[in-house]
């Protein structure tokens, strides 16, 4: 009888995990959509230079 209880508990454990994986999402995040750009674009391209080169 103890074997049947262990098998039942194992099946229950695995089925709970499968249920959590395949259930519909319960996330309640707000929809963000596209955010407007409120800044100023760069007028010139700026090259970034590596000031500390460990290979030299």
C-alpha positions in Angstrom: 0.0 0.0 0.0 2.9 2.4 0.7 4.1 1.9 -2.9 0.7 3.0 -4.3 0.8 6.1 -2.1 4.3 7.0 -3.4 3.3 6.5 -7.0 0.2 8.6 -6.4 2.2 11.4 -4.8 4.8 11.3 -7.6 2.1 11.6 -10.3 0.4 14.4 -8.4 3.8 16.2 -8.1 4.5 15.9 -11.8 1.0 16.9 -12.9 1.1 20.0 -10.7 4.4 21.0 -12.5 2.9 20.4 -15.9 -0.2 22.4 -15.0 1.9 25.4 -14.0 3.9 25.2 -17.2 1.0 24.9 -19.6 -1.6 27.1 -18.0 -2.5 30.5 -19.4 -0.3 33.4 -18.2 -1.5 35.2 -15.1 0.8 38.2 -15.5 -0.9 41.5 -14.7 1.6 43.9 -16.3 0.3 47.1 -17.9 0.5 47.3 -21.7 3.3 49.7 -22.5 3.1 50.1 -26.3 5.4 52.5 -28.2 7.0 55.2 -26.1 7.4 58.7 -27.7 10.8 60.1 -28.1 11.2 63.4 -26.2 14.9 64.1 -26.6 17.2 65.9 -29.0 19.0 63.8 -31.7 22.8 64.1 -32.0 23.8 66.7 -34.5 27.1 64.9 -35.2 28.4 61.4 -35.0 30.7 60.8 -31.9 33.4 58.2 -32.1 34.1 56.4 -28.8 37.8 55.8 -28.2 39.3 53.3 -25.9 41.6 55.3 -23.7 43.1 52.2 -21.9 44.2 49.5 -24.2 45.5 46.5 -22.2 47.3 45.1 -25.3 49.7 48.0 -25.7 
